[in-house]
């Protein structure tokens, strides 16, 4: 069932503030938050003859990464046959799964657990529509979506696939049977296992408007914030304020901090920004990791978190030379007003062995030990981001400097203690809040121009490097 133009009369597009409860969207020009090199292909995973856990997709040994440590306390997501029992698998990754569109119920989004979240707007729903339902959808629509992700669905049951539904009192009667066009699904298989995701903005292949659409040019706040955008996420929120919290920089036996490691295996089965001139369209895939200083959180200084936003893939209209458009080693630290000034460390992932630096201060932010960000379809790439404790403190110092209006080199230890607590430089005081895999689309011609990105996540590790 399709919506007609006059069915949405009287409804005003808006995006739930819950969008930022899970993540930040960062749909600005990629040059503003770092870019990366390109290339296609797959990535194997061997080190010293020891293979990393297997994951789905076509394997290519052109990029190798170190084997994962076996005994460290870390977030480990490996989508295999164990995910046939989604409840048990999600609990192992952090907590009870929650699914929905425009999730805003903090009793569900801000507690440990797996979140399957779609964010968009609809002319057929109330302006404050939130916590909308998801359904398994029609087989034919799912098959088309699955094919675009490049993730197999050999073991996917109807209860392991989700698409937004208009079957809520917040939407008009004419929307009750509408779904999509975005999808997230789990393929619980030992070979080819993964979480698949299709994100779409603009008319469908029949030229009809979708149920969930991109925000308007006025954005979610009426002033252009996250304008012309739509996003989907799968987040794994952790029990960050407990004795069992994950401490990615946990001190080694000699008392020194170890590096933190974020290792993912991802794919991008398709990416379409449309054709023609006069429009700016960008589709991207990303991984986000949020950390918190628990001692800081006990005080009055806020925010006490730092979020890393690694853009692992991006395709944009008019950009073919990414190395020139946005150098791979350029990163940025900025503040998200919609999340009470949450500091964001953002950039793409450079080639193995390269380090991303803050473009303003020149301080190192993170390094790559795996594949670089991609700008065409790819399969089974291992993105291996490393953040040393010194690099974390660089970010914390840049944040303090911005708030004080001085250069990072001028920030004293006393000022760092005021901003981040007396435990600002203690590895055990920084714990993992959440890690998120997602897609975002910016399309300023969403009414007439189709765009989409399909891809998937096979595995995720966040924790100490050893």
C-alpha positions as CSV (number, residue, x, y, z in Angstrom):
1,X,0.0,0.0,0.0
2,X,1.4,3.4,-1.0
3,X,0.8,6.8,0.4
4,X,-0.7,9.5,-1.8
5,X,0.4,13.1,-1.8
6,X,-2.8,14.3,0.0
7,X,-2.9,11.6,2.7
8,X,-0.2,13.4,4.7
9,X,-2.0,16.8,4.8
10,X,-1.9,18.3,8.2
11,X,1.1,16.3,9.3
12,X,4.5,18.0,9.7
13,X,7.8,16.3,9.3
14,X,10.0,16.1,12.3
15,X,12.6,13.8,13.8
16,X,12.4,12.5,17.3
17,X,15.1,13.8,19.6
18,X,15.6,10.2,20.5
19,X,17.8,10.0,17.3
20,X,20.7,11.3,19.4
21,X,19.9,9.0,22.3
22,X,21.8,6.3,20.6
23,X,24.2,8.2,18.3
24,X,25.2,11.3,16.6
25,X,24.4,11.6,12.9
26,X,27.2,13.9,11.6
27,X,25.8,14.4,8.1
28,X,28.0,17.4,7.4
29,X,30.5,17.5,4.6
30,X,32.9,14.7,5.2
31,X,35.8,17.1,4.7
32,X,34.8,18.7,8.0
33,X,35.3,15.5,9.9
34,X,38.0,13.7,8.0
35,X,38.1,11.6,4.9
36,X,39.9,8.6,3.6
37,X,41.5,6.7,0.8
38,X,39.6,4.2,-1.4
39,X,39.7,0.9,-3.1
40,X,37.7,-2.2,-3.1
41,X,38.4,-5.8,-2.1
42,X,38.1,-8.0,0.9
43,X,40.2,-8.6,4.0
44,X,41.5,-11.7,5.5
45,X,42.6,-12.0,9.1
46,X,45.8,-13.9,10.0
47,X,48.7,-13.1,12.2
48,X,51.6,-15.3,12.9
49,X,49.6,-18.2,11.5
50,X,46.7,-17.7,13.9
51,X,43.4,-16.9,12.2
52,X,40.8,-14.5,13.7
53,X,37.3,-15.8,14.2
54,X,35.7,-16.6,10.9
55,X,33.1,-14.3,9.4
56,X,30.9,-14.2,6.3
57,X,31.6,-12.9,2.9
58,X,34.4,-13.4,0.3
59,X,37.8,-13.5,2.0
60,X,40.8,-11.8,0.4
61,X,44.1,-11.8,2.2
62,X,45.3,-8.4,0.9
63,X,44.7,-6.9,4.4
64,X,45.8,-8.8,7.5
65,X,45.1,-7.9,11.1
66,X,46.5,-9.2,14.4
67,X,44.6,-12.1,16.1
68,X,42.2,-11.2,18.9
69,X,43.3,-11.8,22.5
70,X,41.4,-14.7,24.0
71,X,41.2,-13.8,27.6
72,X,40.7,-10.1,27.8
73,X,37.4,-8.6,29.1
74,X,35.9,-6.9,26.1
75,X,32.8,-6.5,23.9
76,X,32.7,-9.4,21.5
77,X,30.1,-9.7,18.8
78,X,30.5,-12.6,16.4
79,X,27.3,-13.4,14.3
80,X,27.2,-17.1,13.9
81,X,24.8,-20.0,14.6
82,X,24.6,-19.0,18.2
83,X,22.5,-16.0,17.1
84,X,19.7,-18.3,16.2
85,X,18.7,-17.6,19.8
86,X,18.7,-13.8,19.5
87,X,17.8,-13.3,23.1
88,X,20.7,-15.3,24.4
89,X,23.2,-13.8,21.9
90,X,22.1,-10.2,22.7
91,X,22.4,-10.8,26.4
92,X,25.9,-12.0,25.9
93,X,26.6,-8.8,24.0
94,X,25.2,-6.5,26.7
95,X,21.5,-7.0,27.4
96,X,18.0,-7.6,26.2
97,X,17.3,-6.5,22.5
98,X,15.0,-3.5,21.8
99,X,13.7,-2.8,18.3
100,X,11.8,0.2,17.0
101,X,11.8,3.4,15.0
102,X,12.5,6.9,16.5
103,X,13.4,5.2,19.8
104,X,13.1,7.7,22.6
105,X,12.1,5.8,25.7
106,X,15.2,6.2,27.9
107,X,14.1,3.3,30.1
108,X,15.0,1.1,27.1
109,X,17.6,3.1,25.1
110,X,19.8,4.1,28.0
111,X,20.1,0.7,29.7
112,X,22.4,-2.1,28.7
113,X,21.3,-4.1,25.7
114,X,21.2,-4.4,21.9
115,X,19.2,-1.7,20.1
116,X,17.9,-2.1,16.6
117,X,16.9,1.5,15.7
118,X,15.5,3.2,12.6
119,X,15.3,7.0,12.5
120,X,13.3,9.1,10.0
121,X,10.1,11.1,9.5
122,X,6.7,10.6,8.0
123,X,4.1,12.9,6.6
124,X,1.5,10.4,7.9
125,X,2.5,10.4,11.6
126,X,2.5,12.9,14.5
127,X,5.3,15.3,14.7
128,X,6.4,13.8,18.0
129,X,5.9,10.1,16.9
130,X,8.4,7.9,18.8
131,X,9.0,4.4,19.8
132,X,7.3,3.1,16.7
133,X,6.9,-0.6,16.0
134,X,8.8,-2.8,13.6
135,X,7.5,-5.9,11.7
136,X,9.0,-8.7,9.7
137,X,7.6,-7.3,6.5
138,X,6.7,-8.9,3.2
139,X,9.0,-11.7,1.8
140,X,9.3,-10.0,-1.6
141,X,10.3,-6.7,-0.1
142,X,12.8,-8.3,2.2
143,X,14.4,-10.4,-0.6
144,X,15.0,-7.2,-2.6
145,X,16.5,-5.4,0.4
146,X,18.6,-8.4,1.4
147,X,20.1,-8.6,-2.1
148,X,21.3,-5.0,-1.8
149,X,23.1,-5.5,1.5
150,X,25.4,-8.2,0.2
151,X,24.8,-10.2,3.4
152,X,23.5,-13.7,3.1
153,X,20.1,-14.7,4.6
154,X,20.5,-18.4,4.4
155,X,19.5,-18.8,8.1
156,X,17.3,-15.7,8.5
157,X,13.9,-16.4,9.9
158,X,11.0,-13.9,9.9
159,X,11.6,-13.2,13.6
160,X,15.2,-12.1,12.8
161,X,14.3,-9.3,10.3
162,X,12.8,-5.9,11.0
163,X,11.4,-3.0,9.1
164,X,9.5,0.1,10.4
165,X,5.7,-0.1,10.5
166,X,3.0,2.6,10.6
167,X,0.8,0.4,12.8
168,X,0.8,2.9,15.7
169,X,-1.8,5.4,17.0
170,X,0.8,8.1,16.3
171,X,0.2,7.5,12.5
172,X,-2.8,8.1,10.3
173,X,-5.2,5.2,9.4
174,X,-3.8,5.3,5.9
175,X,-0.3,4.5,7.3
176,X,-1.3,1.5,9.4
177,X,-0.3,-1.1,6.7
178,X,2.8,0.8,5.5
179,X,6.3,-0.4,6.1
180,X,9.9,0.2,5.2
181,X,11.8,0.9,3.2
182,X,14.7,0.4,5.6
183,X,15.6,-3.1,6.9
184,X,17.9,-4.7,9.5
185,X,18.2,-8.5,9.8
186,X,20.4,-11.2,11.4
187,X,21.7,-14.2,9.5
188,X,22.7,-16.6,12.2
189,X,25.1,-18.8,10.3
190,X,28.6,-20.1,10.9
191,X,29.4,-19.4,7.3
192,X,28.2,-16.0,6.0
193,X,26.7,-14.9,9.3
194,X,26.2,-11.2,9.9
195,X,23.8,-8.3,10.6
196,X,22.5,-6.9,7.3
197,X,21.3,-3.4,6.9
198,X,19.6,-1.4,4.1
199,X,19.1,2.3,4.4
200,X,17.2,4.3,1.7
201,X,16.2,7.9,1.1
202,X,14.1,9.2,-1.7
203,X,11.5,7.5,-4.0
204,X,11.4,3.8,-4.2
205,X,12.1,1.9,-7.5
206,X,8.4,2.6,-8.5
207,X,8.8,6.3,-7.9
208,X,6.7,6.3,-4.8
209,X,7.6,8.0,-1.5
210,X,8.6,5.7,1.3
211,X,7.0,5.4,4.7
212,X,10.0,6.7,6.6
213,X,11.6,9.6,4.9
214,X,14.6,12.0,5.4
215,X,14.3,15.1,7.6
216,X,13.4,18.3,5.9
217,X,15.9,21.1,5.1
218,X,15.1,22.7,8.5
219,X,16.4,19.6,10.3
220,X,15.4,18.2,13.6
221,X,15.6,21.6,15.4
222,X,14.2,23.9,12.8
223,X,17.6,25.4,12.3
224,X,19.2,22.9,10.0
225,X,20.6,20.4,12.4
226,X,20.7,16.9,10.8
227,X,18.8,18.3,7.8
228,X,18.0,16.1,4.8
229,X,19.0,13.0,6.6
230,X,18.1,9.5,7.8
231,X,19.9,6.9,9.8
232,X,19.7,3.3,11.0
233,X,21.8,1.8,13.8
234,X,22.5,-1.4,15.7
235,X,23.9,-0.4,19.1
236,X,25.4,-2.5,21.9
237,X,25.1,-0.5,25.1
238,X,27.1,-1.7,28.1
239,X,26.8,-1.6,31.9
240,X,29.5,1.1,32.1
241,X,29.2,1.9,35.8
242,X,29.7,-1.5,37.3
243,X,32.6,-3.6,38.5
244,X,32.2,-5.7,35.3
245,X,32.5,-2.6,33.0
246,X,34.8,-3.0,30.0
247,X,37.9,-0.9,30.4
248,X,39.6,-0.7,27.0
249,X,42.8,0.8,28.4
250,X,43.0,-1.6,31.4
251,X,46.4,-1.4,33.0
252,X,48.8,-4.2,32.2
253,X,50.7,-6.2,34.9
254,X,53.5,-3.5,35.1
255,X,51.0,-0.7,35.7
256,X,51.1,0.9,32.2
257,X,48.1,1.4,30.0
258,X,47.6,-0.8,27.0
259,X,46.1,0.4,23.7
260,X,42.4,0.2,23.1
261,X,41.3,-1.7,20.0
262,X,38.2,-1.5,17.8
263,X,38.1,-4.4,15.3
264,X,35.2,-4.9,12.9
265,X,34.4,-7.0,9.9
266,X,32.1,-5.2,7.5
267,X,30.8,-5.2,4.0
268,X,29.0,-2.8,1.6
269,X,26.9,-4.7,-1.0
270,X,25.6,-1.6,-2.8
271,X,25.7,2.2,-2.6
272,X,23.7,4.5,-4.8
273,X,23.8,8.3,-4.7
274,X,21.7,8.8,-7.9
275,X,22.5,10.5,-11.1
276,X,22.3,14.0,-12.4
277,X,23.5,17.4,-11.2
278,X,22.2,19.9,-8.7
279,X,22.0,17.6,-5.7
280,X,24.3,16.7,-2.8
281,X,23.9,13.1,-1.8
282,X,26.2,11.2,0.6
283,X,25.8,7.6,1.9
284,X,28.1,6.3,4.6
285,X,28.8,3.4,6.9
286,X,30.2,3.9,10.3
287,X,31.2,2.5,13.7
288,X,30.8,4.6,16.9
289,X,32.4,3.9,20.3
290,X,31.4,5.9,23.4
291,X,33.7,6.0,26.5
292,X,33.1,7.7,29.8
293,X,35.2,8.7,32.8
294,X,33.3,7.2,35.7
295,X,34.9,9.5,38.3
296,X,34.0,12.5,36.3
297,X,30.4,11.3,36.1
298,X,30.1,11.4,39.9
299,X,30.7,15.2,39.9
300,X,29.0,18.2,38.3
301,X,31.1,18.6,35.2
302,X,29.4,17.4,32.0
303,X,29.6,15.8,29.6
304,X,32.0,13.1,30.8
305,X,32.0,11.1,27.6
306,X,34.0,11.0,24.4
307,X,32.5,9.4,21.3
308,X,34.7,8.1,18.5
309,X,33.0,8.1,15.1
310,X,34.9,6.0,12.5
311,X,33.6,6.5,9.0
312,X,34.4,3.2,7.4
313,X,32.8,3.8,4.0
314,X,31.4,6.7,2.1
315,X,30.2,7.5,-1.4
316,X,29.4,11.1,-2.3
317,X,28.2,12.9,-5.5
318,X,31.0,14.6,-7.3
319,X,33.8,13.0,-5.4
320,X,36.1,10.5,-7.1
321,X,39.5,11.5,-5.7
322,X,39.0,11.0,-1.9
323,X,42.6,11.4,-1.1
324,X,42.5,15.0,-2.4
325,X,39.0,15.8,-1.3
326,X,39.6,14.7,2.3
327,X,43.0,13.3,3.3
328,X,42.8,10.1,5.2
329,X,44.8,11.3,8.2
330,X,42.7,14.4,8.8
331,X,40.4,14.1,11.9
332,X,38.3,16.5,13.8
333,X,37.1,17.1,17.4
334,X,33.7,18.8,17.7
335,X,30.8,19.1,20.0
336,X,27.2,17.9,19.3
337,X,24.8,20.5,20.5
338,X,21.9,18.0,20.3
339,X,23.6,15.8,22.9
340,X,24.3,18.5,25.5
341,X,27.7,19.3,23.9
342,X,28.9,15.7,23.7
343,X,32.5,15.7,22.3
344,X,33.0,13.8,19.1
345,X,36.3,12.5,17.7
346,X,35.5,11.9,14.0
347,X,37.3,10.9,10.8
348,X,37.7,8.1,8.2
349,X,40.1,5.2,8.7
350,X,43.5,5.6,7.0
351,X,45.6,2.9,5.5
352,X,47.3,0.4,7.8
353,X,50.1,2.0,9.8
354,X,48.8,5.5,9.4
355,X,47.6,7.9,12.2
356,X,44.8,10.3,12.2
357,X,45.6,13.8,13.7
358,X,43.4,16.7,14.7
359,X,43.5,19.2,11.9
360,X,43.5,22.1,14.3
361,X,46.1,21.1,16.8
362,X,48.1,18.4,15.1
363,X,47.6,16.0,18.0
364,X,47.3,12.3,17.3
365,X,43.7,10.9,17.7
366,X,43.9,7.3,16.6
367,X,45.6,4.9,14.3
368,X,44.8,2.1,11.8
369,X,46.1,-1.4,11.9
370,X,43.7,-2.8,9.2
371,X,41.8,-1.8,6.1
372,X,41.2,1.8,5.1
373,X,37.9,3.5,4.6
374,X,36.2,2.3,1.3
375,X,34.4,4.3,-1.4
376,X,33.1,1.4,-3.5
377,X,31.4,-1.9,-2.7
378,X,33.5,-4.3,-0.6
379,X,33.3,-7.6,1.2
380,X,34.6,-8.8,4.6
381,X,37.0,-6.0,5.3
382,X,38.7,-5.9,8.7
383,X,38.8,-2.3,10.1
384,X,41.2,-2.3,13.0
385,X,41.3,1.0,14.9
386,X,43.8,1.6,17.7
387,X,43.6,4.3,20.3
388,X,46.5,4.6,22.7
389,X,45.9,6.0,26.1
390,X,48.0,9.0,25.1
391,X,45.8,9.6,22.1
392,X,42.7,9.4,24.3
393,X,44.2,12.0,26.6
394,X,45.0,14.1,23.5
395,X,41.3,14.2,22.7
396,X,40.5,15.0,26.4
397,X,43.0,17.8,26.3
398,X,41.7,19.2,23.0
399,X,38.1,19.2,24.5
400,X,39.3,21.0,27.7
401,X,41.2,23.5,25.6
402,X,38.2,24.3,23.4
403,X,36.0,24.9,26.5
404,X,38.7,27.1,28.1
405,X,39.4,29.0,24.9
406,X,43.1,28.3,24.9
407,X,45.6,26.1,23.0
408,X,45.8,22.4,24.1
409,X,49.5,22.9,25.1
410,X,48.4,25.5,27.5
411,X,46.0,23.3,29.5
412,X,47.5,22.4,32.9
413,X,47.1,19.2,34.8
414,X,45.0,21.1,37.3
415,X,42.7,22.3,34.6
416,X,42.4,18.7,33.2
417,X,41.5,17.5,36.7
418,X,38.8,20.2,37.0
419,X,37.3,19.2,33.6
420,X,37.6,15.5,33.8
421,X,38.1,14.7,37.5
422,X,41.2,13.8,39.4
423,X,41.1,10.4,37.7
424,X,41.4,11.9,34.2
425,X,44.7,10.2,33.5
426,X,43.9,6.8,35.1
427,X,43.2,4.0,32.5
428,X,40.9,2.2,34.9
429,X,38.6,5.2,35.1
430,X,37.6,5.1,31.4
431,X,34.9,2.5,30.6
432,X,32.9,1.5,27.5
433,X,29.4,2.9,27.3
434,X,28.4,1.6,23.9
435,X,29.5,0.6,20.4
436,X,27.3,1.1,17.3
437,X,27.2,0.0,13.7
438,X,25.1,2.1,11.4
439,X,24.3,3.8,8.1
440,X,23.6,7.5,7.5
441,X,22.3,9.2,4.3
442,X,22.3,12.9,3.4
443,X,20.2,13.8,0.4
444,X,19.1,17.4,-0.2
445,X,16.9,16.2,-3.1
446,X,15.1,13.4,-1.2
447,X,11.8,14.2,-2.8
448,X,12.9,13.3,-6.2
449,X,16.2,11.5,-6.0
450,X,16.7,7.9,-4.9
451,X,19.7,6.9,-2.8
452,X,20.6,3.9,-0.6
453,X,23.4,2.0,1.1
454,X,23.3,-1.7,1.8
455,X,25.9,-3.5,4.0
456,X,26.6,-5.5,7.0
457,X,28.5,-6.3,10.2
458,X,29.9,-9.8,10.8
459,X,31.9,-9.2,13.9
460,X,32.8,-6.5,16.4
461,X,35.5,-6.3,19.2
462,X,36.0,-3.4,21.6
463,X,38.5,-3.8,24.3
464,X,42.2,-3.9,25.2
465,X,44.6,-4.8,22.5
466,X,46.0,-7.6,24.7
